[in-house]
Amino acid sequence: MTLLQLQYFQTLSQVLHYTRAAEELHISQPSLSYSISELEKELNVKLFQKENRKITLTVYGQQFLPYVEKSLALLDEGVGVLEQMAGSRPQVVQLGYFHSISASLIPALMEGFYREEDNQSIRFQFTEGPSFDIFNQVKAGQLDMAFGMHRDDWAESALIMRQPLYLAVPNDHPLAGRSSVTFDDFAREKQIVLDKPSSLRTQMDRIFAQRGVIPNVVFEVRECNAALQYVALKFGVSVLPQVPMMDSQRVEIIPISDQDREFVRTVYLSWARARPMSPAARTVRDFIVEHYATPN
């Protein structure tokens, strides 16, 4: 099969009309029909079927289409990398991270990275979101790499840091002013938690289950700043990593004394194991691993 046949197949799959697909591809309709017919002969299956005057993908075509789309997208990505290397396009690295490291890690990383003269031509496109979401964006090829708490077989990961968790309480709460708290001190308080895709929610659910306590959840929220707002409004307490909004005067942050065992989150830098990296992305990854990675 040829690259043109795959491109023709993809376009026809999107348009599902030979005449319009041929116009979009700037070829004649007989040429398009011949190319698709030759591709079907080589694969020994029918990719399209006619229903009256309409065409649709067969089950074979439906199964084949995602692989073609991935292959063509990867080729386009390779062309972009070559253009970057040739200097005709800026070297852009797509880096994802979650909110609680946006102020503590990312600015320091950028300052150190650009301190090296060879890195001046590299630019970043940042994506901030929940750890689970950005991890999936790495898998989908939408990000070159990302900081998060998740790992999987398809990803390479380097341990970057262990992030302690704290108890956030309203500033007039009975626990406010304590130098530290234990799980038993807040286990039966009203809890404001992150929603279920969050790695922090999974961690907290596991801790409560291991201790045999059913948490009194009053709010489920998408991200840490929302949790802090509800804490400030005195709806409950929340276990959270350190984020910039914790400077609020209506919230007090208390270390959890047993955090070394359970109340710590492990942060990884992850990238797709099988996806080729651009030279710029490799430079960024190698810099982060060299300057920030810690032993497992």
N, C-alpha and C positions, 0 to 999 in steps of 0.2 A: 504494500500500500504506500501511497505517497502523501506528502504533507498537504498538497492541494486537495487530494481526496478527503482527508480529514477536515480541512477547512470547509470544503463544500458540504460535507455531511453535517457539520455543526451549524452552518447557516441554514440549510434546509430543515434541520430539526427545530430551529427557532421560528422560521417563517411558515413551514408546512405548506408551501405553494411553490411549484417549480418555476413558474414565470417570474414571480416576485423575487425568489431566491437568486435566479440567474441575473436579474437586473441588479440586485444588490452586489453580486459578485463580479458584475461587468463581463459576463460570458454569455454565450448563447444557451438557450434551453436544451437543445440536443447535446451540447457538450456537458452540461450538468447531468442530464439523464444518463449519458454514457459513463461518466466518472462514477456515479453512484452504483450503476449496474456492475461495473468492473470491481468496485469495492465489495459489493455483495457476493460476487463470484469468488473473490479471494477468501472472504470470510465463510463462505458456504452457508449463509443465512440471509433471510430477507430483513432489511433494516426498516423499510417503509411498506405500508400497505395502502391500497386505494379503497375508499369507501364512497361510492358514487363519484362525485367530482372532487372529493377531498382526500388528502393523504394524512396518515397518522403514523407515528412510530410503532413498530412491532415491539413485542417484549424484548427481542434481541436488540433492537435499536435503543430502547429505553435503558437497557443494561449497559450498552456500549457508550452511550453519550457522556456519562460522568468521567469516564476514563479519557475520552477524547478532549473534553473541556480541560481536565487537569493537565494533560500533555501539552496542549496548545498554550495554556496559561504559563506553564513552566518554560516553554520555549520563549514566550514573550518576556518573561523575567530574565532569561539568559541574554536576550538581545539588550535589555535595559542595563544589565551588568556590563556588557561589552561597551556600551555607549558611555557608561560612567567611567570605565577604565580608559577610554579614549579621550575623555575630557569634554565630550560634547553634552553631557548631562551632569548635574550635581550629584555627588555621592550622598544618598539619603539612606539612613538606617531607621527602620521602624521599631521603636522600643516601647514596650508596654510595662505598666506598673500599677500598683494599687495605692489608694489614697494615703494610707498611713506612713508610707515612705517618701511621699512627694516632697516633704520639707526636710526630712532628716538625711536621706541618702542621695536623691537625684541631684540637687544643686552641687553638693560636694563632688559627686562623680563627674559632673559636667566641668566643673572648675579644674579638676585634676586632668581630665581627658584633653582639654584644650590648652593646657599648659605645655603639652608636647607639640612642637612645631609641625611634625608630620601629620598631625590630625586636623589641621586647620581647614582642610577642604571638605571634611565630612560634616553633614548636617543631620539633624534628627527630626523625625516625625513621631511625637509622643502620643500615646493612648493611655488614658487613665480609666480604670474601671475595677470592678470586683475581680479578685484573683481568678475565680473560676472562668469568668468571661474572657479575660485576656489570655489565659492558658489555652482556651479553645481557639482563639484567634491565631495563636502561634501554630496550632495544629492545622488550621485551615489555610495557612500561608499568608494571612493578612498582616502578621507581625514577624519580624526577623527573630526576635527574642523577647522575653518578658520576665519581670520579677513577679514571683507568686509563691503560694504555699503548696501548689499541686505538683505531682510527678506522675509519669506514666511510662509505659514501655516504649512509646513512639518518640519520647523526648530524651535528650541529654540534659542533665542538670548539674549545676555546681552550687554547693551550699554557700550562701553569702553572709547570713547573719542569723542570730537568734533574737527574736523581738519579744521583750517582756510584755505581759499584759497587766493592766491595772484595774482597780475598781473605781468607777466614777459614781459619785453620790452628790445630791444637792448639798450646797454649802452649810445648810442648817440640819443636816441629817445626823442622827445619833452617832454614826460612825465617823463623821467628819472630824478632823483633828487627830485621828489615830495615825501613828507612824507606820502601821501595817495592819493588814487584816488576814484572816484565814478563810477558807471556804465555808467553814461552819458559821462564821460571823455574818455572811450575807446569803447563804444558801436558800433561806426561806423568805427573803425579801422579794418584792415585786420585781420581776426581771424584764429589762428591755434588751432584746436580742436581735442579731442580724437574721435575715431570712435564710431559708434552707440551702440554697446553692453556695452560701458562704462557707469557707473553710473554718472560720471562727465559730460559726453556729454548729458545725459538725463536731468541733473540738469541745465546745461547751456541753452539747448534748451527751457526748461520751463521758465527760467528767461527772455530770449529774447522775448518769446511769450507773457509773462505777461506784458512786457514793450512795446509791439507793435513794436518791431524792428526786421527786418530781418538781421541776421548776415552775414557779408561778409566773408564767409569761403574760405580760399585759400588752406589750407591743412587739411586733416584728417589723424591722425596718431594713432598707436596702443598703445603707452605708453608715459609717461611724459618726459622721456629723449629725445625721438625723437622730441617732441614738442619744448623743450628747444633748441635743435640744430637748428631748423628752425627759432626760435626767434633770436638766435645768428647770423644767416645768414641774418637777417633783412627782412624776408619775412612777418612778422606780429607780433602780440602780442598774448599772451595765458594766460588764467586763469588756475592756477595749484595749487596743494598742495605743501608744501615744500618738496623738494627732494635733495639728496646730490649734484647733478650736478648744483644746483643753485649757487654754489660758483664760477661758471665761471665768468671771468672778462668781458666777452662780453655781459652779461645779467644782468639786474638790476631787483630786485624783490620789488614790491611796495604793501604795505597793501591796502586792499579795505575797505573804511571807513564804508560801510554798510554791512560788512561781518557778523555782529551779526544776521542780519535778513535772508540773503539769501546765502551769500558766505561762507558757512560752510558746511562741510561734516560730517555726523554722522557715526562713525565706530562701528561695532558690532563684537562680537565673536559669531559665530553660530555653532550649531551641530545638527545632525538629531534627531528629537524628538522620533522616533520609533526605532532607531537602538541602540542596547545595546552597552555600552562603556566598554572598558577594564579598569581594575583598574588603569593602568598607565595614560590612557587618562582622567579618572575622576579626578585623582590627578592634572594633568595639568589644566584641566578646572576649578576645584575648586580654584586652586592657582590664576589663572588669574582673576576669578570673585571676589575673596576676595580682591585682591590687586589693581585691575584696574577698576572694574565695577563702573559706576556712576549711580545715579538715572535718570530715564527717564524724 
